[in-house]
Amino acid sequence: MEAVIKKMLVLAAIAGLLFSGCAKKEVQWKPGVPMDREKLKVGVIHVSNPLEENSGYAYAHEQGIAMMRRELGLSEDQIIRKINIDDADQAQAESAMRDCIAAGAQVIIATSWGFMETCEKLATEFPTVIFAHASGYKSNGANFTNYFGRIYQARYLSGIAAGLKTRTNKIGYVAAMGKDSSEVTGGINAFALGVEKVNPAARIFVRLTYSWFDPMGEMDAARSLIAAGCDVIAQHCDTSNPQIEAAVSGVWGIGYNTDMGVDAPEAVITSVLWNWGVYYTALVRSVLDGSFSAGPYLGGLSDGMVDISPLSAIAAPGTEEIIAEERQRMVKGTFDVFEGVLETNDIPRRRIGEAGKRLADSEILGGINWYYRTVVEE
């Protein structure tokens, strides 16, 4: 009997060794510890399908991922993409992120505002996974961070191009959200200030879609603005439909996210650009070398995180020179878009800011719930 028991124990030990040898060892991120480049996996949560697009919001993020891969020498199979994830659907977002983690991702890049709460929740549950969230404000100082850029700087420059080009002095702006979104409203105001720099008589007419991604709504908003006499169409929305409508109607446009001159070369003067690869490269490099910090990231013109595309041939004469001068002032820090006293479009008008002072980034990105005096709400 004793011999049988010993034999069973030996067999159990052998089985245990075999099982442990076959079991998959998860590679986990640990603070301050470098990571093997070949074992890193990055999950990316997209709101649409950038693999079927050639412009727009998700495509801009995917271009950033591609830049990061090239810079750091990662293979395609180290990227786990989840596409067409509705950022308003928390259950779908959570399922997508969990799938990435189950597939071995140590980094989750969540590309839209609506993913913020899900990132916060899962960061607590998975302390060995890094969650990086675009455009939000939450972080936990450990494995959950946020990132964005001073897109208002590029908006201001694009406003100069629009202000010099318009003939009707009516410039349309297709906006995803209203004044409760500082991201959108701050961009509209920065654009308006750029327009006013070169054309004080021009006005900015805003139409809302109430959605970040609404191809038909964006098209309809552009059409209504053009019908109202706007001869330049700017936008803060995901697709190039407003620019395509501008081309169809024989007017001009200012694109967003990527160079939308690809879709409407006869209409687009320039586009406001996100170069997300600047951050994605820095983020993943910090994970690889063990220097990752959960502190928020805010880029701008100076580091190339935001910019405008090269001016097209349809830009008004003198546009390039004025933009170059204003760009240089911002990069040097001698000028900021939101400085001095600014008047709102309210009746009676309110005054924002102080002479000789600039609004803080926190105010610009989270506290602008007013329109500048040259903006008309439609």
N, C-alpha and C positions, 0 to 999 in steps of 0.2 A: 504493500500500500504506500509506504514511504517513497519507494522508487517511482511509483506512478505520479505522486504529488510533485516530486522533484522534476520529472519530465514535463509536467504541465507548466510548472513555473518557468522552465527554460524556454518552452515554446512561446509562452506569453511574453517573455523578455525579448525574444527574437522578433515577434510580431510588433512589439512596441517600437523596436529599432527600425523595422521596415516602415512603419507608419510615419515615424518622425522624419525618416529620410525622404518620404514622398510628399510630406505636407509642405505646402507653399509658405515660405517665410515672407511676411509682409515687411517691406522697407518703409520705415516710418521717419518722419521729420522730427528732429529734436533741436530745440533752441541752442544756437551757438556751435552746432556740430555740422561740418561740411557734409555734403551728400554726393554719392557717386553719380556722376553725370548720366551714365547709362541706365541707372535704376530709377531716375526721376520720371514721374508722369504728371501731366498737367491737364486738369479738366477745365473746359471752357463752356460756359452756358450762354447761348446766343438766342436772341428774341425772334430772329427770322433765320433764313437759310443762306448764309453768305457764299456757300459753294455754288449757288445758282444765281448770284447777283454780281454786278460789276460796279456798283456804287452804293452809297447809303450807309446807315449806322452799323449794322452787323458786319458789312463788308469791310468797313474801316477797322473794326476790332480784329477781324480775321487777318487783315494785312499786317496789323501789329503783331499778331501771333506768328505769322510767317517771318517777319523781321527778327523776332526773338529766336526762332528756331535757327535761322541762318547765322545769327551772331554767336549763338552758344553751341552750335553743332548738335542740336537734338534731331532725332529721327522723327518721321511722320507718325510712327506708331506710339510715340511718347505723348501725343496729344489726343485727348479724349473729348470729342465734341458732342454737345447736346444742342440740337437745332430746333427752331420753332417752339421755344419754351415761352409761354405767355407769362410775362412778369407780374401780371395781376392774379395769376393762379398759383397760390402758395403751395398747394398740394403737388402740382405738376413740377414746380421749381424744386421742391424738396426731393421728389422722386428722382429728378435728373441729377441732383448733386449726390444723392446716395448712390446712384448707379456709378458715378465717377469714382467715388471712394471705394466702392466694392471692386472696381476694376484696377485699383491700386494707385489712384491719384493722391499725391501728397499736397498738391496745390489746386485750389478751385478759384478760377477767375470768373466772377459773376458780372456780366457786362451792363446791367441795367439797374436803375433805381429801385424797381419793384422787388429785386432779389435781396434787399438789405435785411429784412426781418428773418428770412430763411437762413441767410449766412450767420446772423447773430445766434440763432437757435442751434444750428449744427456745429458752430465753433465751440460751443460748450460741450456738446456730446462727443466731438472728435478733436481733442486737444493736440493730436499729432498731425493734424491737417491744417494747412494755411488757407484762409478764406480772404480773397481780395475783391472788394466790391466797388464798382464804378459809380461815381456821382453822389453817393450817400454821405452821411455824417457820422455813422456809428463805427466804433472799434472797441477792442477790449484790452489793448496793450500787450497782448500775448500772441494769438494766432489769427486775429481778425482785424483787417485794416481796410481803409478806403482810399480811393485815388480819383483825382480829377485834374482839371487844368484851368488856367485863366483864359477861357475861351472868349471872354469879353474883349480881350486885346485884339484877337483876330476879327471879331465882329466889328470893332471900331474901324479897322483898316478896310474891311469890305464895305462899310458905310461910305467911306470916301469915294470908292469906285462907283457906288450906286448914285451918290449925290451929284457927281460930275456927269453921269450919263443921262439921267432923267430929263425929259423935255416937258412933261406935264407937271412936274413937281409933286407927283403922286407916286409913292413907292409902297408896294404891297408887301405884307409880311405874313406868311402862313405859319401860325404858331400852334404847337401841340397842346399847350396849357395856358391858363390865364394868369392873373397877377398873384395867385397863391403859390406859383412856382417861381422862386427867385432865379433859378437857372435860366428859365425861358425869358422872364421879364428883364433880368439883368442884361441878357444878350440883346434884347430889343432896344433897351436904353443905350447900350454901348454903340449899337448900330446907328441909332438916331443921332448920337453925338458925333459920330464919324460923318454922317450925312450933313449935319449942321456946320461942321468945320468948313465945308466947301460950298454949301448951298443952304443958307439959312431959311430960304423960302419954301423948301421942300417939307412935306409931311409924310409920316409913316402910318399907313392904314393896316390894322391888325385884324386878321380873321383866325378864329380858333377851331381846331379839330377835336379837342378834348381827348386826344390819343397820341401816344408817341409813334405808333405805327398804324396808319389808316390810309392805304393807297387811294381809295376812292374819295375819302374825305379831303385829303390833301389836294387832289385834283379839282374837286368842286370849289374849295376855298380859293385856289389860284384863279379859276375861271371867274368867280364872282368879283375878285379884286381887279382883274383885267377889265371886266365889264364896267367897273366903276371908274375906269380911267387910269389905273396904275400901269405905268410902262416899264417898271422894274419890279421883279418878284423875288424877294428874299424868303428864307424859310428857317424854321427850327422844327423839323419833322424828319422822318426817316428816309422816305423814298425820294427819287428824283422827279416824281410826277409834277410838282410845281414848275420845274425847269422845262420839262417837256411841254407843258401847257403854254409856257412863255414862248417857246419856239414855234408852236403851232399858231399862236396868235400874233406873231411878229413883234413881240416885245423882248425885253432882256431880263436876265436873272442873276441871282447870287446863290450858288449852291451851298450845300452843307455836308459835313462828315468826310466826303471824298471829293475829288475833282469831278463834278457833274457835267463838265464840258464833254466828257466821254459820251453822255447820253443826249446832250443838247448843245453841240458845239456852236451852232449859229446864234444861240441865245445867252449862254453863260459868260459873264464878264470875268468872274473869278469865283472861287468857292472857299468857304471857311473850313479848314482842315483840322482833324484830329490825327495826330501821329502817336497812336497808342503804343506802338512798338518801343518808344523811348522808355515808357514805364515798364512794360512787360519784360524787356531785356534786363532792366535794373532789378526788377522783382525776382526773376528766376535766377539771375546771377547771384543775388544775395542768399537765396536758398542753397545754391550749390556751394558757395564758399563759407556758409555758416554765419553770415552777418545780417540775416533778416531781422528787421525791426517792424513792429506793428504800427509805428507812427504814420499818420496820414501823409499822402503825397499830393502836392499841388504844383504842376508844371506850368510852363508858359512859353512865350516867344523866345526867351533867353536860352532855354534848353531844347527847343524844337518840339515841345509837346503839342503846341498849337501853332497854326500859321494860316496863310491863304495860298491858294494855288497861283502859279504864274498867270499874269493878266493875259487875256486873249486879245486878238487883234481888234476886237470891237470896243475895247476900253477907250474912254475919251482921252484926247491928247493931254498930256501933263499928269495923268493919274499915277503913273509909275514913280515919278519924281516926288510927288507929295507923300505917297505911301512910304517910300523909302525913308524920307525925313522923319515921319511920325513913328515908324518902326524903330529907328535908331534912338529916338528920344525915349521910347518905352524900354528898350533893352538897356540903355544907360541908366535908367531910373530917374531921369530928369522930368519925366511926364508920366501921368497915370490917367487912364480914361475917366475915372470917377474922382475928380479932385475939385476943390472949390465948392461954391454954392450952386446947387442944381435945382431948377424949378420943376415941379410936377405938372401934369395936365389937369389936375383937379380944379374945380371952381368952388371957392377961391383957391388959388395956387398955394401949394406948400413949398417950403424951402428945405432942401436936404443938404447936409454937409456944412462945412465951415471954410471960410477963406483961408487959403494957405495949407489946408489939410486934405488928406485923401481918405476915402472910405476904406475900412479894413476889408481884407478878403472875406472874412467871416460875414460881414454885412452884405457884401456884394453877392456872395453865393447863397446866403441864407436869410437875408433880411430885406431884399428889395421886393416890395409888394405894391409898387407905384410905377406909373409910366412917366417918362420924360415929357416935357411940355409940347414937343413936336409930334407926339404919338397920338393917333386917333383910334379909339376903340370901335370896332365894327361889330 
